[in-house]
Amino acid sequence: MNLPLTHSTASFDLAPEIITALKQYEIRSRLSMDHTGQVLEAWDKQLHRPVVIRQIQHLGVAGEQVIQQARLAASLKHAAFAKIHALEEAGDSLLIVTEAVNGTSLAQWIASHASVEKRSLDHIAQVAAALSEAHQAGLVHGDIQASQFIVDQSGKIRILNCGFVSSSASYMLGSLEQIDARGGIAYLAPERFANAPASPAADVYALGCLLYEMLNGSLPFAHLQGLAMVASLVQSDPEQWPWNAKLTPPVRKLMLDMCKRVPEQRLTCAQIVEACRALRANDPYSGSVGSLSLAALQAQLAKAERRQKFYKLSAALLAVVLLAGLSLQFKPYWPQVVKALTPYSESREMERGMNLLEQYAQLTLPKYLNGASEHFATVLEHDPENAEAVAAMAYIYFQRYQSNQRDEVWMQKAKASTQQALLLNPNLAMTQVVNARLLQWHHELKNALAAAERSIELAPKGILGWHVKMSILLELGQQDAAIQFAEEGAKIFPKDRVMLDLSAGIFLAGGRFAESELVLKKSLERQPEGGLAYALMAQGLVEQRKDIEALQYVQRGLEVFPSPNLYSTLGDIHQYQGKYEEAADAYEKAVSPAFGVAGSYLRWLNYAESLMWTKSRKVDAKLAFDRARSLLDIRLRRSPDDPYLVLNLVHILIRLDDRNGALELMSRLKMKELINDSSLVKLAQVYEMLGQRELAVQQLLTIRRMGMPIDVRLPIFDGIRVDPKYRALFEADSLGSN
């Protein structure tokens, strides 16, 4: 795809908010335009690469639903999908930035390759495999036609249109006026003409029409137009279509099975993939890797070996020559060839995947999670109902949700996979691990604890079950039980650092600094790159007013494994020292996609609060508080009675000048359920922000009597520290740092 000369965005009649959203890109041409929006060719000025930008306009009330489906489409992994680089919201439009795929349009390919069964089956199998993934995620394409595909420079087919929709979405294509009459209407399943919504079965029908087009050179009734075409498509049976006399009967049957008039009788995409593989299995050797019959090649090699068993040296030399020739011919595809020639072992794939999950638990590197996902996906390709692999994928989805954006798409996938695993086999340890995670997410902590204990009962040395139980004990406020459990786990799992870190956090909350330091040193011995241990060590030193030593630990941690915890701790230190601009910079990194967790309401709240104390950044602070609130609302929808969440909402409402709303929430707050140190300190902060200083002071003194450390160096407590009435009470808590 050659990019034309740069044009200004103004020449494309773009709204001001779209121009602002696309400031990173040079718009170079308009590829297409219809009632839904337009498709633009552009240049990414930051990453120096060509991109395609699709604008979906007039979202209206369906906007959030469209955005969620776009995010879900972006999570699809099959290589046929054009990669989605970014999603931008601008006014009532969604801008989807995708890779620019070079190659030949499928329509051009059909013109020069019509009736080539082998290549056509390869392309259909690739598209069907990709659509199968989309259908499993609850998405349908809804507009399959030749113009939506490109055959790239490696000969692989690519799906350009990322406009997938939910099978239940209200904004799906529902009338003929929404379909391009020049092409798309000819691929529509009969039920679509009766205003039936897009569905996986309708996608299969359209894919069958595409295969027909590949093998016949044109679509059925291509010579007709308008209502005449519609009438023919609705009234005719695929058996009556004009057929290429050279088609083999099995391929013709495949197309007929894809284009059944009754949707329920059509093949699924997974069945299409298997059918294409079966049809290709009997093909002779071809120079195309896509048409290479590995099973036939293996059989030929085995036969040659038996025939030449008395000439081992010659056979060995022949094999070397053959493999050398293949390696040259198929070099671009050699990893796929090697994978295909390697015997599949379910137990090996599961073992490798679980090992990578356990490594990820100790050191949260994306490569471990990605590798585990590949192993479990391989298992599910061979056995879609393998309960343990389904549960493991649910665990991965939970981790992806927690890792950065807190994107609800990952949570939806985690929920669906967990429920599927429970239906397939609830008596697996991994099933109960993800069941516990899901129950914990819904704040059903007692049931979550029971599920975690069940997982340990099923697999006493399953470390992921131990981790989830430890996390639930902490959320329940059962600190003593958690510490005892962690000590037991440290003996069983001599390389684990997770339970040590969590128990150190308990010691810190109780002001037991020496015990915390001892545990964290053990953790760092086990995992020197453990970012959380460095952050906790620094936090303990901050609590003891040893800010310089704390900074040293933060710096050391950032050198070995930068993490949002370390940036948050760095922000705490700067804030205690009154360095508010530096604090804001650190907190900003803690919420940035590159370094932090952009989907954490609590980190956004800390960032917003730091901006309140930074000169000339009050407007930025309001925006950050708004972002914190939108993320907190997601949490409150599933746990509306969680007092800590409600208390943080009160904090945000006060900063957004909604005092009445804050007071109304405070009147309904269940004070007795505020049990951990974070909740109790937050309550004191809220009292002070509401102007209820006497209650704030009483709360701080209560925390002190409970043996928990308090630090009134936070700027929220500035008024208390200088108030003559209370200053003497907190002088020891306000001493300068070392």
C-alpha positions in Angstrom: 0.0 0.0 0.0 1.7 3.2 -1.2 1.0 6.2 0.9 0.2 9.4 -1.0 1.4 12.8 -0.2 0.4 14.3 3.2 -2.8 16.3 3.3 -4.1 18.4 6.1 -6.9 17.0 8.2 -9.1 19.9 7.2 -9.3 18.6 3.6 -11.2 15.6 4.9 -14.0 17.6 6.6 -13.1 16.2 10.0 -14.8 17.7 13.1 -12.5 19.6 15.5 -12.6 17.0 18.2 -11.6 14.3 15.7 -8.7 16.4 14.5 -7.6 16.7 18.2 -7.9 13.0 18.8 -5.9 12.2 15.7 -3.1 14.7 16.3 -0.6 11.8 16.4 -1.5 10.9 12.7 -1.1 12.5 9.3 -4.2 11.8 7.3 -3.2 10.9 3.8 -6.2 9.7 1.9 -9.8 8.6 2.3 -10.2 4.9 1.4 -14.0 4.8 1.7 -17.0 6.5 3.2 -20.6 5.4 4.0 -23.4 6.2 6.4 -21.6 4.7 9.3 -18.4 6.8 8.9 -15.3 6.7 6.8 -12.0 4.8 6.5 -8.8 6.9 6.3 -5.2 6.1 5.3 -2.7 7.7 7.7 0.8 7.9 9.0 1.6 7.5 12.7 4.1 10.3 13.3 5.3 8.9 16.7 5.9 5.3 15.7 6.6 6.0 12.0 4.3 3.4 10.4 1.3 3.4 8.1 -2.0 2.9 9.7 -5.7 2.7 8.7 -8.2 4.7 10.8 -11.9 3.7 10.7 -14.4 6.3 12.0 -17.7 5.0 13.4 -19.9 8.0 13.8 -23.2 8.8 15.4 -22.8 6.3 18.2 -25.5 7.8 20.4 -26.8 5.7 23.3 -25.1 2.6 21.9 -21.7 4.3 22.3 -20.4 2.4 25.3 -21.6 -0.9 23.9 -19.8 -0.2 20.6 -16.6 0.7 22.5 -16.8 -2.5 24.6 -17.2 -4.6 21.4 -14.3 -2.8 19.8 -12.1 -3.6 22.8 -13.3 -7.2 22.6 -12.4 -7.3 18.9 -8.9 -5.9 19.8 -8.3 -8.8 22.1 -8.7 -11.4 19.3 -5.4 -13.1 18.6 -5.8 -15.0 15.3 -3.2 -13.8 12.8 -5.9 -13.2 10.2 -7.2 -10.2 12.1 -5.7 -6.8 11.2 -4.1 -5.7 14.5 -5.9 -2.9 16.3 -3.3 -0.4 17.6 -5.6 2.1 19.4 -9.1 3.2 20.1 -9.9 6.9 20.3 -13.1 8.5 21.4 -14.0 11.9 19.8 -17.4 13.4 20.3 -20.0 10.8 19.2 -17.5 9.0 17.1 -15.2 6.0 17.8 -11.8 6.0 15.9 -10.3 2.6 15.4 -6.6 2.7 14.4 -5.4 -0.6 12.8 -2.3 -1.8 11.0 -2.1 -1.1 7.3 -2.0 -4.5 5.5 -0.1 -4.7 2.2 -1.2 -7.2 -0.4 -3.8 -8.0 -3.1 -7.5 -7.6 -2.5 -9.3 -10.9 -2.4 -11.5 -9.8 -5.3 -8.3 -9.4 -7.5 -7.1 -12.7 -6.2 -10.3 -14.4 -7.2 -10.1 -13.0 -10.7 -6.7 -14.7 -11.2 -7.2 -17.8 -9.1 -10.8 -18.9 -9.6 -11.4 -22.6 -9.4 -8.2 -23.3 -7.5 -9.6 -25.6 -4.8 -6.5 -26.1 -2.7 -5.7 -22.4 -2.2 -9.4 -21.5 -1.7 -9.8 -24.1 1.0 -6.7 -22.8 2.7 -8.1 -19.2 2.7 -11.5 -20.4 3.9 -9.9 -22.4 6.7 -7.9 -19.4 7.9 -11.0 -17.1 7.9 -13.1 -19.8 9.6 -10.5 -20.3 12.4 -10.4 -16.6 13.0 -14.2 -16.2 13.0 -14.4 -19.2 15.4 -12.4 -17.2 17.9 -14.6 -14.2 17.4 -17.8 -16.3 17.8 -16.5 -17.8 21.0 -16.0 -14.3 22.4 -19.6 -13.4 21.6 -18.8 -11.4 18.4 -20.1 -11.8 14.9 -18.8 -10.1 11.7 -22.1 -9.4 10.1 -20.7 -8.1 6.8 -18.5 -10.7 5.2 -17.7 -10.0 1.5 -14.7 -10.2 -0.7 -13.9 -6.5 -0.2 -13.3 -7.1 3.5 -10.2 -9.3 2.8 -6.7 -9.0 1.5 -4.2 -11.7 0.6 -1.0 -10.4 2.1 2.5 -10.7 0.8 3.1 -14.0 2.5 0.0 -15.5 0.9 -2.1 -15.4 4.0 -5.6 -14.0 4.0 -6.3 -11.0 6.3 -9.5 -9.6 7.7 -9.5 -5.8 7.3 -12.8 -4.8 8.8 -12.6 -4.8 12.6 -16.2 -3.8 13.0 -17.4 -6.9 14.8 -20.6 -6.6 16.7 -22.1 -8.5 19.6 -24.7 -11.2 18.7 -27.1 -9.4 21.0 -26.1 -5.8 20.2 -29.0 -3.4 19.4 -26.9 -1.6 16.8 -26.4 -4.6 14.5 -27.2 -4.5 10.8 -30.9 -4.9 10.6 -32.1 -3.6 7.2 -31.0 -3.9 3.6 -30.3 -0.2 3.4 -27.4 -0.7 5.8 -25.7 -3.1 3.4 -23.6 -2.1 0.4 -25.9 -3.1 -2.5 -22.9 -3.5 -4.8 -21.5 -6.5 -2.9 -22.6 -7.2 0.6 -26.2 -8.0 -0.1 -25.2 -11.0 -2.2 -23.6 -12.7 0.8 -26.6 -12.3 3.1 -28.2 -15.4 4.6 -31.9 -15.8 3.8 -33.0 -15.0 7.4 -31.3 -11.6 7.3 -33.8 -10.5 4.6 -36.5 -11.1 7.3 -34.6 -8.6 9.6 -33.0 -11.4 11.7 -29.9 -10.1 13.5 -26.4 -11.0 12.5 -25.3 -14.3 14.0 -22.5 -16.9 13.8 -24.7 -18.9 11.4 -25.2 -15.9 9.1 -21.4 -15.5 9.1 -21.0 -19.1 8.0 -23.5 -18.6 5.2 -21.6 -15.6 4.0 -18.4 -17.6 4.2 -20.0 -20.3 2.1 -20.9 -17.7 -0.5 -17.3 -16.5 -0.5 -16.0 -20.0 -1.1 -18.6 -20.3 -3.9 -17.2 -17.1 -5.4 -13.6 -18.3 -5.2 -14.4 -21.6 -7.0 -16.9 -20.3 -9.5 -15.4 -16.9 -10.3 -18.6 -15.0 -9.3 -21.4 -15.0 -6.8 -24.8 -16.7 -7.5 -27.1 -14.4 -9.5 -24.3 -11.8 -10.0 -26.0 -10.8 -13.2 -29.1 -9.7 -11.3 -29.6 -6.4 -9.4 -31.8 -5.0 -6.7 -35.0 -6.7 -5.9 -34.5 -9.3 -8.6 -31.3 -10.4 -6.9 -33.0 -10.4 -3.5 -35.9 -12.5 -4.7 -33.5 -15.0 -6.3 -31.4 -15.3 -3.1 -34.5 -15.7 -0.9 -36.4 -18.1 -3.0 -33.6 -20.3 -4.4 -32.0 -23.3 -2.8 -28.1 -23.5 -3.0 -28.6 -26.9 -4.8 -30.1 -24.9 -7.7 -27.2 -22.4 -8.0 -25.0 -22.6 -11.1 -22.0 -24.8 -10.3 -18.6 -25.1 -11.8 -18.5 -28.6 -13.4 -14.9 -29.0 -12.4 -15.7 -28.9 -8.6 -15.0 -32.1 -6.7 -18.1 -33.5 -4.9 -16.6 -33.2 -1.4 -15.9 -29.4 -1.9 -19.4 -28.9 -3.4 -20.9 -30.6 -0.3 -18.9 -28.4 2.0 -20.3 -25.3 0.4 -23.8 -26.7 0.6 -23.4 -27.5 4.3 -22.3 -24.0 4.9 -25.2 -22.5 3.0 -28.1 -24.5 4.4 -31.3 -22.4 4.4 -32.0 -23.3 8.0 -29.4 -21.6 10.2 -29.3 -24.4 12.8 -28.3 -26.9 10.1 -25.2 -25.0 9.0 -21.7 -26.0 10.0 -19.9 -24.1 12.7 -16.7 -22.3 11.9 -14.8 -24.9 13.9 -16.4 -27.7 11.8 -15.4 -25.8 8.6 -11.8 -25.7 9.7 -11.8 -29.5 10.3 -13.6 -30.1 7.0 -11.0 -28.1 5.1 -8.2 -30.0 6.9 -9.8 -33.3 6.0 -10.2 -32.3 2.3 -6.6 -31.1 2.2 -5.2 -34.2 3.9 -5.4 -36.2 0.7 -3.7 -33.6 -1.4 -0.3 -34.5 -3.1 2.8 -32.5 -2.3 2.5 -28.8 -3.2 5.1 -26.1 -3.3 2.9 -23.9 -1.0 3.4 -24.2 2.7 -0.4 -23.6 3.0 -1.0 -26.7 0.9 1.8 -28.8 2.5 0.4 -32.2 3.7 2.6 -32.8 6.7 0.8 -36.1 7.5 1.5 -37.3 3.9 5.1 -36.2 4.2 5.6 -38.1 7.4 4.1 -41.2 5.9 6.3 -41.0 2.9 9.4 -40.6 5.1 8.4 -43.6 7.2 7.8 -45.7 4.1 11.2 -44.7 2.6 12.9 -45.6 5.9 11.3 -49.1 5.9 12.3 -49.6 2.3 15.9 -48.5 2.8 16.4 -50.1 6.2 19.5 -51.9 5.0 21.0 -48.7 3.8 20.9 -46.6 7.0 23.7 -44.3 6.0 22.2 -43.5 2.6 18.8 -42.9 4.2 20.3 -40.6 6.8 22.0 -38.6 4.0 18.8 -38.4 2.0 16.9 -37.2 5.0 19.5 -34.5 5.6 19.2 -33.4 2.0 15.4 -33.4 2.1 15.2 -31.5 5.3 17.8 -28.9 4.0 15.7 -28.5 0.9 12.5 -28.1 2.9 14.1 -25.6 5.2 15.1 -23.4 2.3 11.8 -23.6 0.6 9.7 -23.2 3.7 12.0 -20.9 5.7 9.4 -18.2 6.4 7.0 -20.8 7.7 9.5 -23.2 9.4 8.2 -22.6 13.0 4.8 -23.7 11.9 6.2 -26.7 10.1 8.2 -27.7 13.2 5.2 -27.3 15.4 3.1 -29.4 13.1 5.7 -32.2 12.9 6.1 -32.2 16.7 3.8 -34.9 18.2 1.0 -33.3 20.3 1.0 -34.1 24.0 -1.9 -32.7 26.1 0.0 -33.4 29.4 3.1 -31.7 28.2 1.2 -28.6 27.0 -0.7 -28.4 30.3 2.5 -28.9 32.4 4.4 -26.2 30.5 1.4 -23.8 30.7 1.0 -24.3 34.4 4.8 -23.8 35.0 4.6 -20.5 33.2 1.6 -19.4 35.2 3.5 -20.1 38.4 6.5 -18.2 37.1 4.2 -15.3 36.3 2.9 -15.3 39.9 6.4 -14.8 41.2 7.5 -12.3 38.5 4.8 -10.6 36.5 6.5 -10.5 33.1 4.1 -10.6 30.1 6.1 -13.2 28.4 5.2 -15.8 31.0 1.5 -15.0 30.7 1.6 -15.0 26.9 3.5 -18.3 26.8 1.0 -19.9 29.1 -1.8 -18.7 27.0 -0.3 -20.3 23.9 0.1 -23.7 25.6 -3.5 -23.7 26.8 -4.8 -22.5 23.5 -3.1 -25.5 21.8 -4.8 -27.8 24.2 -8.2 -26.2 23.5 -7.6 -26.5 19.8 -7.5 -30.3 20.2 -10.1 -30.5 23.0 -12.3 -27.4 23.4 -13.9 -29.0 26.5 -10.7 -29.6 28.4 -11.9 -28.2 31.8 -8.5 -27.5 33.2 -7.3 -25.6 30.1 -10.6 -23.6 30.1 -10.0 -22.8 33.8 -6.4 -21.8 33.1 -7.5 -19.4 30.4 -10.0 -17.9 32.9 -7.0 -17.4 35.3 -5.1 -15.6 32.5 -8.1 -13.4 31.7 -8.2 -12.4 35.4 -4.5 -11.5 35.3 -4.9 -9.5 32.2 -7.8 -7.6 33.8 -5.7 -6.8 36.9 -2.5 -6.0 35.0 -3.2 -2.5 33.5 -6.4 -1.1 32.1 -8.8 -3.1 34.2 -10.7 -3.5 30.9 -14.1 -5.1 31.5 -13.7 -7.2 28.3 -11.1 -9.3 30.1 -13.4 -9.7 33.1 -16.3 -10.8 30.8 -14.0 -13.4 29.3 -12.9 -14.5 32.7 -16.4 -14.9 33.9 -17.5 -16.9 30.9 -14.5 -19.2 31.1 -15.0 -19.7 34.8 -18.6 -20.7 34.3 -17.7 -23.0 31.5 -15.0 -24.7 33.6 -17.5 -25.2 36.5 -20.0 -26.8 34.1 -17.3 -29.1 32.6 -15.7 -30.2 35.8 -16.1 -28.4 39.2 -13.8 -31.0 40.9 -10.6 -29.7 39.5 -8.3 -27.5 41.6 -7.8 -25.0 38.8 -11.6 -24.7 38.4 -12.0 -23.8 42.1 -9.1 -21.4 41.9 -10.8 -19.3 39.3 -14.2 -19.8 41.0 -12.6 -18.3 44.1 -11.3 -15.4 42.1 -14.7 -14.7 40.6 -16.5 -14.9 43.9 -13.9 -12.6 45.4 -14.4 -10.2 42.6 -18.1 -10.1 43.4 -17.2 -9.6 47.1 -18.7 -12.9 48.1 -15.8 -13.5 50.4 -17.0 -16.4 52.5 -18.0 -18.4 49.4 -14.7 -17.4 47.8 -12.7 -18.7 50.8 -14.6 -22.0 50.7 -13.7 -22.3 47.0 -10.0 -21.5 47.7 -10.0 -24.1 50.4 -11.6 -26.6 48.1 -8.9 -26.0 45.5 -6.2 -26.7 48.1 -8.0 -29.8 49.2 -8.0 -31.0 45.6 -4.3 -30.1 45.0 -2.5 -29.5 48.3 0.7 -28.3 46.5 -1.1 -26.1 44.0 0.5 -22.8 44.7 -2.1 -20.7 42.9 -4.8 -22.0 45.3 -2.6 -20.9 48.2 -2.2 -17.4 46.7 -5.9 -16.8 46.2 -6.7 -18.0 49.7 -4.1 -15.7 51.2 -5.6 -12.8 49.2 -9.1 -13.6 50.5 -8.0 -13.9 54.1 -6.5 -10.4 53.8 -9.7 -8.9 52.3 -11.7 -10.6 55.1 -9.4 -8.8 57.7 -8.3 -12.1 59.1 -4.7 -11.0 59.6 -3.6 -13.6 62.2 -5.0 -16.4 60.1 -3.3 -15.0 57.1 0.1 -14.8 58.8 -0.2 -18.3 60.1 -1.2 -19.5 56.6 1.7 -17.7 55.0 4.2 -19.2 57.4 2.9 -22.7 56.6 3.1 -21.9 52.9 6.7 -20.6 53.1 7.7 -24.1 54.3 5.8 -25.9 51.6 6.9 -23.6 48.8 10.5 -22.6 49.5 10.8 -20.5 46.3 7.5 -18.5 46.8 7.7 -14.8 47.5 4.0 -13.9 47.1 2.8 -15.1 50.5 5.9 -13.6 52.2 5.1 -10.2 50.6 1.5 -10.3 51.7 2.3 -11.2 55.3 4.9 -8.4 55.3 2.1 -6.0 54.4 0.1 -7.2 57.4 3.1 -6.6 59.7 3.5 -3.1 58.2 -0.1 -2.3 58.8 0.3 -3.3 62.4 3.4 -1.3 62.9 5.5 -4.4 63.3 8.4 -3.1 61.3 11.2 -5.5 62.4 9.1 -8.5 61.5 8.1 -7.0 58.2 11.7 -6.3 57.3 12.8 -9.8 58.2 10.1 -11.3 56.0 10.9 -9.0 53.1 14.6 -9.8 53.2 13.6 -13.5 52.9 11.4 -12.6 49.9 14.2 -10.7 48.2 16.5 -13.7 48.7 14.0 -15.9 46.9 13.2 -13.4 44.2 15.7 -10.5 43.8 13.6 -8.9 41.2 10.4 -8.8 43.3 9.2 -5.2 42.9 6.6 -5.5 45.6 9.1 -6.4 48.2 11.2 -3.3 47.5 8.0 -1.1 47.6 7.0 -2.6 51.0 10.4 -2.2 52.4 10.4 1.4 51.4 6.9 1.9 52.9 8.1 0.5 56.2 11.0 2.9 56.2 8.7 5.8 55.4 6.5 4.9 58.3 9.6 5.1 60.5 10.5 8.5 59.0 13.6 7.0 57.3 12.8 8.7 54.0 16.4 8.6 52.6 16.7 4.9 53.1 13.2 4.4 51.7 14.3 6.3 48.5 17.3 4.0 48.2 15.0 1.0 48.2 12.7 2.5 45.7 15.6 3.4 43.4 17.0 -0.1 43.7 13.5 -1.6 42.9 13.0 0.6 39.9 16.4 -0.5 38.5 15.5 -4.2 38.7 11.7 -4.2 38.1 9.8 -0.9 37.7 6.3 -1.3 39.0 3.2 0.8 39.9 3.8 -0.1 43.6 7.2 1.5 43.5 6.0 4.6 41.7 3.2 5.0 44.2 5.6 4.6 47.1 7.9 7.2 45.5 4.9 9.5 45.3 4.2 8.9 49.0 7.7 9.9 50.0 7.7 13.1 47.9 4.3 14.0 49.3 5.4 13.5 52.9 8.4 15.7 52.1 6.1 18.5 50.7 7.5 18.0 47.2 4.1 18.0 45.6 5.1 18.4 41.9 7.5 15.4 42.2 4.8 13.4 44.0 2.4 14.2 41.2 4.9 13.0 38.6 5.5 9.7 40.4 1.7 9.1 40.9 1.2 9.9 37.2 3.6 7.1 36.3 1.6 4.8 38.6 -1.5 5.3 36.4 0.2 5.4 33.0 -0.2 2.5 30.6 3.6 2.3 30.2 4.5 2.0 33.8 1.4 1.6 36.0 -2.1 0.4 36.2 -4.3 2.7 34.2 -7.5 1.0 35.4 -7.0 1.4 39.2 -9.4 3.8 40.8 -7.2 4.0 43.9 -4.1 5.0 42.0 -6.1 7.6 40.1 -7.4 8.9 43.4 -3.9 9.3 44.8 -2.8 11.0 41.6 -5.8 13.4 41.7 -5.1 14.2 45.4 -1.5 15.0 44.7 -2.5 17.4 41.9 -4.7 19.3 44.5 -1.6 20.4 46.2 0.4 21.3 43.0 0.3 24.9 41.8 -1.8 25.6 38.7 -3.1 22.0 38.3 -6.5 22.2 39.9 -8.2 21.6 36.5 -6.1 18.5 36.0 -7.0 17.4 39.5 -10.7 17.6 38.7 -10.2 15.5 35.6 -8.3 12.9 37.5 -11.0 12.8 40.2 -13.5 12.2 37.5 -11.5 9.4 36.1 -11.1 7.9 39.6 -14.9 8.1 40.0 -15.7 6.4 36.7 -13.4 3.5 37.6 -14.7 3.3 41.2 -18.3 3.1 39.8 -17.4 -0.1 38.1 -16.3 -1.6 41.5 -19.3 -0.3 43.3 -21.7 -1.9 40.7 -20.6 -5.3 41.9 -20.0 -4.4 45.6 -22.3 -1.5 46.4 -22.1 -2.0 50.1 -18.4 -2.3 50.5 -17.7 0.5 53.1 -14.1 1.1 51.9 -15.3 1.7 48.4 -18.1 4.0 49.6 -15.6 5.9 51.7 -13.4 6.6 48.7 -16.4 7.8 46.8 -17.1 10.2 49.6 -13.5 11.5 49.3 -14.0 12.0 45.5 -17.4 13.7 45.9 -15.9 16.2 48.4 -13.2 17.1 45.9 -15.8 17.4 43.1 -17.7 19.9 45.3 -20.6 17.6 46.0 -20.7 18.0 49.7 -24.4 17.0 50.0 -23.8 13.8 48.2 -20.8 13.1 50.4 -22.8 13.7 53.6 -25.7 11.5 52.4 -23.3 8.6 51.8 -21.6 9.1 55.1 -25.0 8.8 56.8 -25.4 5.4 55.4 -21.9 4.2 55.9 -21.4 1.0 57.9 -18.7 2.2 60.3 -18.3 -1.1 62.1 -17.2 -2.8 58.9 -14.2 -0.5 58.5 -11.6 -2.9 59.8 -8.3 -2.4 58.1 -5.7 0.4 58.5 -6.4 1.9 55.1 -10.1 2.2 55.8 -9.5 3.8 59.3 -7.0 6.3 58.0 -9.3 7.2 55.0 -12.1 7.8 57.5 -10.0 10.4 59.4 -9.1 12.1 56.1 -12.8 12.3 55.1 -13.7 13.8 58.5 -11.1 16.5 58.1 -12.1 17.3 54.5 -15.7 17.7 55.7 -14.6 20.1 58.4 -15.3 17.7 61.2 -11.9 18.1 62.8 -12.9 16.8 66.2 -14.0 13.5 64.7 -10.9 13.3 62.5 -8.7 13.7 65.6 -10.6 11.1 67.5 -10.2 8.7 64.6 -6.4 9.3 64.5 -6.1 8.7 68.2 -8.2 5.5 67.9 -5.8 4.2 65.2 -2.8 5.0 67.5 -4.4 3.1 70.4 -4.9 0.1 68.1 -1.1 0.0 67.6 -1.3 1.0 64.0 1.2 3.6 62.6 -0.2 7.0 61.6 1.4 9.7 59.6 0.0 13.2 59.8 2.5 14.5 57.2 -0.2 14.1 54.5 -1.2 17.6 53.4 -4.8 16.8 54.2 -3.8 16.9 57.9 -1.9 20.2 57.6 -4.7 21.9 59.6 -4.5 19.5 62.4 -0.7 19.7 62.7 -0.8 23.5 63.1 -4.0 23.7 65.2 -2.9 24.8 68.7 -5.7 22.7 70.1 -4.2 19.4 68.7 -0.7 20.2 67.7 0.9 18.7 70.9 -1.0 15.4 70.3 0.7 14.7 67.1 4.2 16.3 67.4 5.8 12.9 67.5 3.9 11.9 64.4 5.1 15.0 62.5 8.8 14.8 63.1 10.9 15.5 60.0 12.5 12.7 58.0 16.1 11.6 58.3 
